[in-house]
């Protein structure tokens, strides 16, 4: 978390000028003076606020906040400011206001993507990663099947097969945690990974694992959700991206996508529409998480878009 993002020098600027980028996220009880304390802290250290968003949750009485700020200057001066040093300095302000906070630097978040046999979400993430619009780096692809190895390796990504059976599930999950550490993954993305994670693993990955659910709401569960939707004559098809919890497909929701459909679409057509919804909801959720725009609010989320 201490890496400093090096920006390109502006026109006419010295080649030795660097820009460090940071994001502060926090939650704390509502009270006067919070924003002033933050802006004063940043101004006293020469930072420039480039984006600020906040949400006052009057139901819970808490404030949720995201502030992005930068520092430009000589390489040596800028390198002295790191997320760790700022965290230490900001602790006094946080203590005064009872803040639960994090300070992040501009290092791109690293993803461990988990898949099974469906490739549409992985393919979409790879495309956005290559195009530079994902806001993160895909570090490795992990699967319980070999089907998507060609897709991952064609993109130059490591593909690791971790088979899962009823008898080896604890060992498989232990291996997954080893890979998270080995590849320094900040976020685990379940891109249509068709295995239920244990409560223990969900707890260890709390707030660091996102799943895509093939429904606008937690309905039509099972192997053929779009066939069930067809049988019920649905008028909307959607998908939900959420944090992984021990409650299957019921974690805090980050993003949802929905498309209107009608009686003319057969089950295969609904599958196609549904896959579009899944890729869009998942990619947005991953991007917003990696930009530190998502704050957990118990069973809900605050998303600063």
C-alpha positions as MATLAB code, in Angstrom:
seq = 'XXXXXXXXXXXXXXXXXXXXXXXXXXXXXXXXXXXXXXXXXXXXXXXXXXXXXXXXXXXXXXXXXXXXXXXXXXXXXXXXXXXXXXXXXXXXXXXXXXXXXXXXXXXXXXXXXXXXXXXXXXXXXXXXXXXXXXXXXXXXXXXXXXXXXXXXXXXXXXXXXXXXXXXXXXXXXXXXXXXXXXXXXXXXXXXXXXXXXXXXXXXXXXXXXXXXXXXXXXXXXXXXXXXXXXXXXXXXXXXXXXXXXXXXXXXXXXXXXXXXXXXXXXXXXXXXXXXXXXXXXXXXXXXXXXXXXXXXXXXXXXXXX';
ca = [
       0.000    0.000    0.000;
       3.032    2.262    0.009;
       3.608    2.458   -3.727;
       3.546    6.014   -5.101;
       1.808    6.484   -8.431;
       4.070    8.337  -10.840;
       2.173   10.611  -13.194;
       3.533   11.980  -16.469;
       5.001   15.499  -16.165;
       2.664   18.277  -17.267;
       3.638   20.445  -20.223;
       6.545   22.655  -19.272;
       7.085   20.905  -15.958;
      10.370   19.466  -14.816;
      10.951   15.828  -15.726;
      11.694   15.246  -12.034;
       8.211   16.339  -10.966;
       6.012   13.522   -9.713;
       2.399   13.255   -8.646;
       1.228   11.012   -5.847;
      -2.462   10.060   -5.741;
      -4.398    8.986   -2.654;
      -7.954    8.221   -1.587;
      -9.340    8.598    1.932;
     -12.473    6.628    2.838;
     -14.138    6.732    6.224;
     -17.253    6.247    8.289;
     -17.999    7.926   11.598;
     -20.839    9.339   13.693;
     -22.348   12.535   12.293;
     -21.200   15.755   13.967;
     -20.058   19.248   12.916;
     -16.453   19.881   11.930;
     -15.609   16.618   10.184;
     -15.062   18.009    6.688;
     -13.171   21.010    8.039;
     -10.834   18.734    9.983;
     -10.122   16.677    6.859;
      -9.556   19.617    4.532;
      -7.350   21.334    7.098;
      -5.267   18.188    7.515;
      -4.753   17.909    3.748;
      -4.176   21.629    3.120;
      -1.543   21.849    5.850;
       0.431   19.172    4.001;
       0.123   20.707    0.561;
      -2.412   18.259   -0.885;
      -4.917   19.185   -3.576;
      -8.426   17.705   -3.237;
      -9.554   16.499   -6.677;
     -12.788   14.731   -5.704;
     -14.965   14.719   -2.600;
     -18.210   12.846   -1.920;
     -20.083   12.209    1.302;
     -23.328   10.676    2.475;
     -25.056   11.494    5.734;
     -27.105    8.464    6.732;
     -29.707   10.012    8.999;
     -31.191    6.591    9.761;
     -27.986    5.319   11.392;
     -26.571    8.737   12.284;
     -23.325    8.000   10.439;
     -21.329    9.890    7.843;
     -19.696    8.063    4.919;
     -17.014    9.899    2.958;
     -14.592    9.499    0.059;
     -11.955   12.126   -0.714;
      -9.374   11.805   -3.505;
      -6.317   14.048   -3.266;
      -2.929   14.508   -4.924;
       0.501   15.917   -4.204;
       2.857   17.165   -6.906;
       6.458   18.190   -6.465;
      10.054   17.072   -6.565;
      10.511   13.334   -6.612;
      12.162   13.226   -3.209;
       9.493   15.331   -1.521;
       6.614   13.358   -2.983;
       8.142    9.994   -2.148;
       8.110   10.922    1.535;
       4.308   10.852    1.517;
       2.961    7.308    1.542;
      -0.334    5.757    2.545;
       1.328    4.371    5.668;
       2.778    7.702    6.765;
      -0.488    9.517    6.145;
      -2.396    6.838    8.051;
      -0.165    7.372   11.056;
      -0.518   11.159   10.867;
      -4.280   11.081   10.363;
      -4.862    8.802   13.362;
      -5.178   11.771   15.718;
      -7.957   13.321   13.620;
      -9.676    9.952   13.328;
      -9.537    9.433   17.064;
     -11.167   12.800   17.754;
     -14.166   11.989   15.558;
     -14.389    8.213   16.053;
     -13.552    7.500   12.426;
     -13.123    4.072   10.877;
     -10.873    5.048    7.970;
      -8.469    3.852    5.291;
      -6.000    5.738    3.101;
      -5.146    4.155   -0.238;
      -2.457    5.087   -2.726;
      -2.710    5.035   -6.512;
      -1.465    1.488   -6.977;
      -3.864   -0.476   -9.214;
      -5.692   -3.187   -7.309;
      -4.781   -6.767   -8.204;
      -7.509   -9.288   -9.008;
      -7.708  -13.043   -8.543;
     -10.537  -14.107  -10.856;
     -12.332  -17.385  -10.169;
     -14.266  -19.168  -12.931;
     -15.800  -22.542  -13.748;
     -17.069  -23.255  -17.262;
     -18.944  -20.086  -18.270;
     -16.536  -17.652  -19.928;
     -18.563  -14.515  -20.664;
     -17.668  -12.663  -17.447;
     -13.979  -13.583  -17.673;
     -13.884  -12.564  -21.326;
     -15.441   -9.186  -20.481;
     -13.040   -8.555  -17.594;
     -10.064   -9.408  -19.798;
     -11.291   -7.030  -22.512;
     -11.758   -4.155  -20.065;
      -8.393   -4.896  -18.416;
      -6.608   -4.802  -21.760;
      -8.469   -1.628  -22.764;
      -7.427    0.058  -19.519;
     -11.009    0.694  -18.426;
     -11.275   -1.869  -15.623;
      -9.299    0.187  -13.132;
      -7.450   -2.895  -11.908;
      -4.938   -5.550  -12.939;
      -5.878   -9.186  -13.400;
      -3.114  -11.112  -11.655;
      -4.289  -14.718  -12.052;
      -7.255  -16.863  -13.062;
      -8.224  -19.793  -10.823;
     -10.754  -22.447  -11.802;
     -12.187  -25.742  -10.651;
     -12.291  -26.832  -14.308;
      -9.870  -26.672  -17.233;
     -12.364  -25.289  -19.777;
     -11.259  -21.640  -19.687;
      -7.511  -22.225  -19.639;
      -7.162  -21.294  -23.367;
      -8.977  -17.978  -22.817;
      -6.803  -17.011  -19.868;
      -3.506  -18.094  -21.373;
      -4.305  -16.375  -24.691;
      -4.475  -13.159  -22.657;
      -1.099  -13.929  -21.073;
      -2.599  -14.692  -17.668;
      -1.550  -17.488  -15.322;
      -4.267  -20.148  -15.113;
      -4.320  -22.384  -12.057;
      -6.564  -25.433  -11.823;
      -7.815  -26.128   -8.303;
     -10.303  -29.014   -8.518;
     -13.024  -29.096   -5.886;
     -14.780  -32.219   -4.645;
     -16.838  -32.981   -1.578;
     -13.802  -34.591   -0.010;
     -11.138  -31.978   -0.756;
     -13.031  -28.705   -0.336;
     -11.135  -27.566    2.811;
      -7.816  -28.222    1.058;
      -9.008  -26.450   -2.095;
     -10.024  -23.383   -0.102;
      -6.705  -23.403    1.739;
      -4.980  -23.461   -1.657;
      -7.084  -20.490   -2.762;
      -5.927  -18.460    0.233;
      -2.337  -19.400   -0.594;
      -2.848  -18.070   -4.127;
      -4.363  -14.840   -2.804;
      -1.168  -14.288   -0.826;
       1.169  -15.556   -3.566;
      -0.260  -13.212   -6.198;
      -0.759  -10.329   -3.743;
      -4.436  -10.168   -4.718;
      -6.479   -7.314   -3.293;
      -9.820   -8.618   -4.552;
     -11.243  -12.048   -5.379;
     -13.780  -11.937   -8.214;
     -16.191  -14.854   -8.589;
     -16.889  -14.523  -12.322;
     -19.539  -17.269  -12.509;
     -17.564  -19.573  -10.226;
     -20.017  -22.382   -9.587;
     -18.977  -23.413   -6.091;
     -20.349  -22.316   -2.737;
     -17.628  -20.932   -0.458;
     -17.542  -22.065    3.161;
     -18.536  -19.705    5.956;
     -14.936  -19.700    7.170;
     -13.590  -18.617    3.778;
     -16.331  -15.975    3.415;
     -15.290  -14.546    6.773;
     -11.610  -14.426    5.793;
     -12.467  -12.683    2.514;
     -15.016  -10.278    3.986;
     -15.151   -7.134    1.884;
     -12.541   -8.564   -0.495;
     -14.641  -10.930   -2.633;
     -17.329  -10.018   -5.177;
     -19.790  -12.433   -6.751;
     -22.165  -12.030   -9.697;
     -25.632  -13.495   -9.186;
     -27.782  -14.333  -12.191;
     -30.871  -12.534  -10.977;
     -32.049   -8.987  -10.321;
     -33.340  -10.310   -7.007;
     -32.327  -13.495   -5.106;
     -34.850  -15.632   -7.013;
     -34.705  -18.409   -9.601;
     -31.838  -20.172   -7.874;
     -30.308  -23.293   -9.344;
     -28.652  -24.577  -12.462;
     -31.077  -23.122  -15.039;
     -32.321  -19.767  -13.720;
     -33.255  -18.398  -17.136;
     -35.370  -21.439  -17.922;
     -37.166  -20.897  -14.616;
     -37.612  -17.239  -15.547;
     -39.061  -18.239  -18.913;
     -41.503  -20.634  -17.287;
     -42.709  -17.810  -15.028;
     -43.052  -15.344  -17.906;
     -40.665  -12.744  -16.520;
     -40.746   -9.232  -17.915;
     -37.303   -8.178  -16.699;
     -33.970   -9.988  -16.658;
     -31.126   -8.749  -14.502;
     -28.033   -9.524  -12.477;
     -26.700   -8.524   -9.069;
     -23.062   -7.988   -8.076;
     -22.539   -8.275   -4.336;
     -19.958   -8.969   -1.680;
     -19.599  -12.609   -0.723;
     -20.986  -13.635    2.664;
     -22.003  -16.854    4.335;
     -25.596  -16.143    3.297;
     -25.680  -17.508   -0.242;
     -26.244  -14.770   -2.848;
     -27.463  -12.355   -0.180;
     -24.367  -10.264    0.553;
     -24.313   -6.441    0.459;
     -25.291   -5.341   -3.054;
     -22.849   -3.173   -5.010;
     -24.491   -2.947   -8.428;
     -27.452   -4.288  -10.391;
     -28.284   -4.298  -14.104;
     -31.657   -5.042  -15.637;
     -33.140   -5.354  -19.144;
     -36.828   -5.425  -20.104;
     -37.884   -8.553  -22.034;
     -41.149   -9.960  -23.369;
     -42.891  -13.171  -24.412;
     -41.002  -13.364  -27.714;
     -37.718  -14.400  -26.060;
     -37.145  -18.124  -25.594;
     -34.852  -19.497  -22.835;
     -31.722  -19.282  -25.014;
     -32.441  -15.632  -25.820;
     -32.961  -14.918  -22.125;
     -29.582  -16.490  -21.401;
     -27.950  -14.106  -23.881;
     -29.650  -11.075  -22.345;
     -28.797  -12.304  -18.873;
     -25.132  -12.702  -19.704;
     -24.990   -9.092  -20.882;
     -26.505   -8.020  -17.569;
     -24.006  -10.130  -15.632;
     -20.942   -8.748  -17.397;
     -22.041   -5.134  -16.999;
     -23.011   -5.386  -13.341;
     -19.841   -7.294  -12.428;
     -17.412   -5.015  -14.271;
     -18.899   -1.890  -12.711;
     -18.823   -3.417   -9.223;
     -15.180   -4.455   -9.651;
     -14.174   -1.036  -10.983;
     -15.936    0.884   -8.211;
     -14.469   -1.366   -5.528;
     -10.966   -0.942   -6.936;
     -11.412    2.829   -7.042;
     -12.355    2.689   -3.343;
     -15.869    3.954   -4.081;
     -17.716    1.262   -2.110;
     -18.114    1.489    1.661;
     -19.822   -1.225    3.676;
     -22.789   -0.131    5.764;
     -23.686   -3.316    7.670;
     -25.792   -5.332    5.201;
     -25.852   -2.474    2.688;
     -23.282   -0.468    0.746;
     -22.632    3.196    0.064;
     -21.379    3.565   -3.519;
     -19.819    6.882   -4.572;
     -20.064    6.741   -8.366;
];
